Amino acid sequence: MDIDTIIISCATAFLGGIAGTYGSSYFITRKQEKRQENIRKIALRALDIFKNYTGKTYHDAESEFNIKLNITEKRIILVALYKIGIPIFAENIGKFSLENVSFMSNEVTEKEIINMESQIDNGNCDNLFFEDPEDYFNSNILNKYKRSIAISFIENVLKNSRISDDEQRIIYPENWWDDFSLGEMNIACVIKVKLADSILYDKNTKNIKKEKIDRIINEIKIGLWDTYLDWPYEAFSNVQTQKSAADTVLDMIRNQQYQQPAIQQETNNDAAK
């Protein structure tokens, strides 16, 4: 085989490889784009249903929505629709159903739907499709329920508490636990331990500081305290105990470090005498 034949064979193989790789990538990309376009069409079809109810409520469109979209289609788009503003109603833990999706009685406006359609068309929601709605809504319902327990403890117990005159003990309403079930007590006790801090109380009146507690309630509502609400009380209490013990040891070490120079100074003074 002469050199020209070898060069031509190598060049052909090289170009064929490039063409094959490029062609394969192109068709895969095009297939994914086509799939995404079809998913967007499902979401846009759902928004068209709501648009027909302009001036009415999303709840009025509930029956038509559940009839015209099958379970598979709803599973693909529901979380995306919720996150762009469709008021899906989901309040009962473990009860969210794809067969009969419920909507709140918010009024449908054409401007609102057009804005949602724009977000879908521009691909802003592509990463939200296929997020499982049953897991998403049931999880969110549970988080909301936990937050409501924490807020109930603050509103009904902590706001009615006061700190002792020596600021060493917090005095809670008598039998405050009667308003909570055994399951709810886990969350109530975690919040009780976490908020057992003299900084929350007015030094003069010994009552809770309203502005501080209102701020904490707002933080709970937006989810900033969810990490604490997920803790089992026993585990959380153990961690707090270990932290207190570690703080005590550190204080002892610091005190010894402060005392040593003073002792040394006294020794030097005695020697000088």
NORBEL-V893225 format. One record per pair of residues at least 24 apart in sequence whose ideal C-beta (glycine too) atoms are under 10 Angstrom apart, sorted by the first residue. I is the first residue (numbers start at 1). J is the second residue. Records with the same first field share a line. If there is no record, write none. Layout:
I=J + J
This chain:
33=123
35=129
36=123 + 126 + 129
37=123
38=76
39=73 + 76 + 77 + 80 + 120 + 125 + 126 + 129 + 130
40=77 + 80 + 117 + 120 + 121 + 122 + 123 + 125 + 126 + 129
41=120
42=69 + 70 + 72 + 73 + 74 + 76 + 77 + 80 + 120 + 129
43=73 + 76 + 77 + 78 + 80 + 81 + 84 + 86 + 116 + 117 + 119 + 120 + 121 + 125 + 128 + 129
44=77 + 116 + 117 + 120 + 121
45=69 + 73 + 77
46=73 + 74 + 77 + 78 + 80 + 81 + 86 + 116 + 120
47=77 + 81 + 84 + 86 + 112 + 113 + 114 + 116 + 117 + 119 + 120
48=113 + 117
49=108 + 113
50=81 + 86 + 103 + 108 + 109 + 110 + 112 + 113 + 116
51=108 + 109 + 110 + 112 + 113 + 114 + 116 + 117
52=108 + 113
53=103 + 107 + 108 + 113
54=107 + 108 + 109 + 110 + 111 + 112 + 113
55=107 + 108 + 109 + 110
56=105 + 107 + 108
57=87 + 103 + 104 + 105 + 106 + 107 + 108
58=85 + 86 + 87 + 88 + 89 + 102 + 103 + 104 + 105 + 106 + 107 + 108
59=87 + 89 + 102 + 103 + 104 + 105 + 106 + 108
60=103 + 105 + 107 + 108
61=86 + 103 + 108
62=89 + 100 + 101 + 102 + 103 + 104
63=100
65=100 + 101 + 102 + 103
66=97 + 98 + 99 + 100 + 101 + 102 + 103
69=98 + 101
70=98 + 99
71=97 + 98 + 99 + 101
72=98
73=98
74=98 + 99 + 101 + 133
75=129 + 130 + 131 + 132 + 133 + 134
76=128 + 129 + 130 + 131 + 132 + 133
77=120 + 125 + 128 + 129 + 130 + 131 + 133
78=128 + 129 + 131 + 132 + 133 + 134 + 136 + 137
79=125 + 128 + 129 + 130 + 131 + 132 + 133 + 135 + 136 + 137
80=116 + 119 + 120 + 124 + 125 + 126 + 127 + 128 + 129 + 130 + 131 + 133
81=116 + 120 + 125 + 128 + 129 + 133
82=128 + 131 + 133 + 136 + 137 + 140
83=119 + 125 + 128 + 131 + 136
84=112 + 115 + 116 + 117 + 118 + 119 + 120 + 124 + 125 + 128
85=112 + 113 + 115 + 116 + 119
86=112 + 113 + 116
88=133 + 137
89=137
90=133 + 134 + 136 + 137 + 138 + 140 + 141 + 144
91=137 + 141 + 144 + 145
92=137 + 138 + 141 + 145
93=137 + 138 + 139 + 141 + 142 + 144 + 145
94=134 + 138 + 141 + 142
95=137 + 138 + 141
96=133 + 134 + 135 + 136 + 137 + 138 + 139 + 140 + 141
97=133 + 134 + 137
98=132 + 133 + 134 + 137
101=133 + 137
140=223
142=229 + 230
143=223 + 226 + 229 + 230
144=221 + 223
145=184 + 187 + 229
146=184 + 186 + 187 + 190 + 220 + 225 + 226 + 228 + 229 + 230
147=187 + 217 + 219 + 220 + 221 + 222 + 223 + 225 + 226 + 229
148=184 + 187 + 220 + 221
149=180 + 181 + 183 + 184 + 185 + 186 + 187 + 188 + 190 + 191 + 220 + 229
150=184 + 187 + 188 + 190 + 191 + 192 + 194 + 195 + 216 + 217 + 220 + 221 + 225 + 226 + 228 + 229
151=191 + 216 + 217 + 218 + 220 + 221 + 225
152=179 + 180 + 184 + 187 + 188 + 191
153=177 + 179 + 180 + 184 + 185 + 187 + 188 + 189 + 190 + 191 + 192 + 195
154=188 + 191 + 192 + 195 + 208 + 213 + 214 + 216 + 217 + 220
155=213 + 217
156=180 + 188
157=188 + 191 + 192 + 195
158=188 + 191 + 192 + 195 + 196 + 200 + 208 + 213 + 216 + 217
159=207 + 208 + 210 + 213 + 214 + 217
160=207 + 208
161=192 + 195 + 196 + 200 + 201 + 206 + 207 + 208
162=201 + 202 + 205 + 206 + 207 + 208
163=196 + 197 + 198 + 200 + 201 + 202 + 203 + 205 + 206 + 207 + 208
164=198 + 201 + 206
165=206
167=198 + 201 + 203 + 206
168=198
169=196 + 198
170=195 + 196 + 197 + 198 + 200 + 201 + 206 + 208
171=206
172=196
185=233
186=229 + 231 + 232 + 233 + 234 + 236
187=228 + 229 + 230 + 231 + 233
188=233
189=231 + 232 + 233 + 234 + 236 + 237
190=225 + 228 + 229 + 230 + 231 + 232 + 233 + 235 + 236 + 237 + 240
191=216 + 220 + 225 + 228 + 229 + 233 + 236
192=233
193=228 + 231 + 233 + 236 + 237 + 239 + 240 + 241
194=225 + 228 + 229 + 231 + 236 + 240
195=228
196=240
